[in-house]
Amino acid sequence: MTRVRIDLNISLDGYASGAHTPEHPMGEDWDRLTGAYVTTRTFRQRVLGDTTGGGTTGVDDSYAAAYFEGIGAEIMGAAMFGFHSFPDDPDWKGWWGDQPPFGCPVYVLSHSAPRAPIAFDNGTTFHFRSEPIESVLDEATAAAGGRDVRVGGGVGTARAFLRAGLVDQLHVAIAPILLARGVRLWEDLRGLDLTHKVTTDVAESGTIHVTFAR
């Protein structure tokens, strides 16, 4: 059965990275928030193409590996695709490079839709949609073929799906840092702990992994 999954990185004070710029497409604080994740063996292999076996193992790596398992389709916001970098270039293919690390259909929520799909030889195809999130989720679920749909972000997109009650599993990696800026994750999400079972793990890095699952 297809589940809707979200994985996010936030700070101890509840902020995801903000201030997206072409130089920092995932936000100026992204490196601090994801420091433990990007040093894992799984990230180095799956995203950076490092086949040496280097990188950390342990709790952080187990969650990094789970992030990639069982995904049949992805949904992301325009900022995560990178429309803010070159908003007026109809030929720009996003900031993910020539081998985006998805390998499945990706549905980009964008007011600039319709746009032609962008296909890559590793199985990734970006589709651009401006319909309501429920309609896009229906399309992504059909494309997933029984596997899960991941809502990749950014946090505004993730919050929209959470507020609509569409998310079956939310994993939040809480970095042991204080940002005092960015986008707050938990606003208007009161009661999520009542509709979902909450579990926690503390990694060797100090990152707290909190999972809400129903």
Beta strands, then each sheet from edge to edge (+ up, - down):
strand 1: 4-11
strand 2: 15-16
strand 3: 71-77
strand 4: 105-109
strand 5: 118-119
strand 6: 125-129
strand 7: 148-153
strand 8: 169-175
strand 9: 183-184
strand 10: 197-202
strand 11: 208-213
sheet 1: 5+ 6- 4- 3- 7- 1- 8- 11+ 10-
sheet 2: 2+ 9-
end
